[in-house]
Amino acid sequence: MNIENKIKLIVDALEDIKAQDITVLETGKLTSLFERMVIANGTSNRQTRALADNVRVKMKEANEYVGNTEGEDTGDWVLLDLGDVIVHVMLPAVRTHYNLEELWGAGEAARARSKSV
């Protein structure tokens, strides 16, 4: 599956469970570890876990690589390793605190691209 189709599948899986503020960052020029980063908000710990689980299920159904998942014990910030895509599902306060968009040098450009996949 090409990267754009993979991103669409991930975003659709997040939207199925009503994720908020979905942002896709292109990171291929910043690191060789992954090409894209998807960041989304959940409204509760339970929802962040459900969002991450739905992405994992949809990726497995599509026979795509699903690596480790971190953070499901608390649900404040769940990270999914999908090979060339990393998915962060966070509570809004955690997302604001860590500000991954700015950390990865995308800032407002990433927000403008939000959900434009």
Sine and cosine of phi, psi and omega as CSV:
sin_phi,cos_phi,sin_psi,cos_psi,sin_omega,cos_omega
0.00,0.00,0.72,-0.70,0.02,-1.00
-0.97,0.25,0.25,-0.97,-0.13,-0.99
-0.89,0.45,-0.61,0.79,-0.01,-1.00
-0.92,0.39,-0.65,0.76,0.05,-1.00
-0.92,0.40,-0.60,0.80,0.03,-1.00
-0.90,0.43,-0.69,0.72,0.03,-1.00
-0.89,0.46,-0.67,0.74,0.01,-1.00
-0.88,0.48,-0.69,0.73,0.02,-1.00
-0.88,0.48,-0.68,0.74,0.01,-1.00
-0.91,0.42,-0.75,0.66,-0.01,-1.00
-0.89,0.46,-0.67,0.74,0.04,-1.00
-0.88,0.48,-0.67,0.75,0.02,-1.00
-0.90,0.44,-0.61,0.79,0.04,-1.00
-0.93,0.36,-0.67,0.74,0.00,-1.00
-0.91,0.40,-0.51,0.86,0.04,-1.00
-0.84,0.55,-0.56,0.83,-0.06,-1.00
-0.96,-0.27,0.30,0.95,0.11,-0.99
0.91,0.41,0.67,0.75,0.12,-0.99
-0.88,0.47,0.47,-0.89,0.01,-1.00
-0.91,-0.42,0.45,-0.89,0.13,-0.99
0.77,0.63,0.82,0.57,0.00,-1.00
-0.97,0.23,0.79,-0.61,-0.01,-1.00
-0.78,-0.63,0.68,-0.73,0.07,-1.00
-0.91,-0.42,0.83,-0.56,0.03,-1.00
-0.95,-0.33,0.69,-0.72,0.12,-0.99
-1.00,0.03,0.90,-0.44,-0.11,-0.99
-0.90,-0.44,0.01,1.00,-0.07,-1.00
-0.84,0.54,-0.51,0.86,0.01,-1.00
-0.99,0.12,-0.23,0.97,-0.04,-1.00
-0.99,-0.15,-0.43,0.90,-0.03,-1.00
-0.47,-0.88,0.45,-0.89,0.09,-1.00
-1.00,-0.09,0.03,1.00,-0.05,-1.00
-0.97,0.24,-0.57,0.82,0.01,-1.00
-0.38,-0.93,0.39,-0.92,-0.07,-1.00
-1.00,-0.03,-0.54,0.84,-0.05,-1.00
-0.68,-0.73,0.43,-0.90,0.12,-0.99
-0.78,-0.62,0.76,-0.65,0.05,-1.00
-0.92,-0.39,0.77,-0.64,0.00,-1.00
-0.83,-0.56,0.72,-0.70,0.00,-1.00
-0.57,-0.82,0.43,-0.90,0.05,-1.00
-0.98,-0.19,0.59,-0.81,0.24,-0.97
-0.91,-0.42,0.41,-0.91,-0.06,-1.00
-1.00,0.02,-0.20,0.98,0.01,-1.00
-0.44,-0.90,0.24,-0.97,0.05,-1.00
-0.86,0.51,-0.64,0.77,0.00,-1.00
-0.89,0.45,-0.67,0.74,-0.01,-1.00
-0.93,0.36,-0.63,0.78,0.02,-1.00
-0.87,0.48,-0.65,0.76,0.04,-1.00
-0.91,0.41,-0.66,0.75,0.01,-1.00
-0.91,0.40,-0.63,0.78,0.04,-1.00
-0.88,0.47,-0.75,0.66,0.00,-1.00
-0.89,0.46,-0.66,0.75,0.00,-1.00
-0.90,0.44,-0.65,0.76,0.00,-1.00
-0.91,0.42,-0.64,0.77,0.06,-1.00
-0.88,0.47,-0.71,0.70,-0.01,-1.00
-0.86,0.50,-0.71,0.70,-0.01,-1.00
-0.89,0.46,-0.73,0.68,-0.02,-1.00
-0.90,0.44,-0.61,0.79,0.02,-1.00
-0.93,0.38,-0.67,0.74,0.03,-1.00
-0.91,0.42,-0.63,0.78,0.05,-1.00
-0.88,0.48,-0.52,0.85,0.01,-1.00
-1.00,0.03,0.15,0.99,-0.03,-1.00
0.84,0.55,0.61,0.79,0.04,-1.00
-0.98,-0.18,0.40,-0.92,-0.01,-1.00
-0.90,0.44,0.74,-0.67,0.14,-0.99
-0.77,-0.63,0.93,-0.38,0.00,-1.00
-1.00,-0.01,-0.59,-0.81,-0.05,-1.00
-0.95,0.33,0.45,-0.89,0.13,-0.99
-0.84,-0.54,0.73,-0.68,0.00,-1.00
-0.83,-0.56,0.55,-0.84,0.15,-0.99
1.00,-0.06,0.05,1.00,-0.03,-1.00
-0.94,0.35,-0.36,0.93,-0.01,-1.00
-0.89,0.45,-0.65,0.76,0.01,-1.00
-0.99,-0.17,-0.59,0.81,0.00,-1.00
0.99,0.15,0.04,1.00,0.04,-1.00
-0.93,0.36,-0.62,0.78,-0.04,-1.00
-0.51,-0.86,0.94,-0.35,0.02,-1.00
-0.95,-0.32,0.78,-0.63,-0.02,-1.00
-0.90,-0.43,0.75,-0.66,0.05,-1.00
-0.90,-0.43,0.77,-0.63,0.09,-1.00
-1.00,-0.10,0.93,-0.37,0.01,-1.00
-0.91,-0.42,0.50,0.87,0.02,-1.00
0.99,0.15,-0.98,-0.19,-0.02,-1.00
-0.99,0.11,0.04,1.00,0.08,-1.00
-0.72,-0.70,0.71,-0.70,0.11,-0.99
-0.93,-0.37,0.72,-0.69,0.00,-1.00
-0.90,-0.43,0.79,-0.61,0.09,-1.00
-0.92,-0.40,0.84,-0.54,0.10,-1.00
-0.90,-0.44,0.88,-0.48,-0.20,-0.98
-0.73,-0.68,0.42,-0.91,0.23,-0.97
-0.95,0.30,0.52,-0.85,-0.06,-1.00
-0.81,0.58,-0.66,0.75,-0.02,-1.00
-0.91,0.42,-0.62,0.78,0.02,-1.00
-0.93,0.38,-0.67,0.74,0.01,-1.00
-0.89,0.45,-0.67,0.74,0.03,-1.00
-0.89,0.45,-0.69,0.73,-0.03,-1.00
-0.88,0.48,-0.75,0.66,-0.08,-1.00
-1.00,0.09,-0.40,0.92,0.11,-0.99
0.69,0.73,0.86,0.51,-0.06,-1.00
-0.87,0.49,-0.54,0.84,0.01,-1.00
-0.86,0.51,-0.71,0.71,0.01,-1.00
-0.95,0.30,-0.63,0.78,0.02,-1.00
-0.85,0.53,-0.63,0.78,-0.01,-1.00
-1.00,0.01,0.21,0.98,0.15,-0.99
0.97,0.24,0.31,0.95,-0.07,-1.00
-0.99,-0.17,-0.55,0.84,0.01,-1.00
0.73,0.68,-0.73,-0.68,-0.07,-1.00
-0.93,0.38,-0.43,0.90,0.03,-1.00
-0.88,0.48,-0.59,0.81,0.02,-1.00
-0.93,0.37,-0.66,0.75,0.02,-1.00
-0.90,0.44,-0.63,0.78,0.00,-1.00
-0.90,0.44,-0.50,0.86,0.00,-1.00
-0.99,0.11,-0.14,0.99,-0.06,-1.00
-0.76,0.66,0.79,-0.61,0.05,-1.00
0.88,0.48,0.33,0.95,0.02,-1.00
-1.00,-0.05,0.27,0.96,-0.07,-1.00
-0.96,0.28,0.00,0.00,0.00,0.00
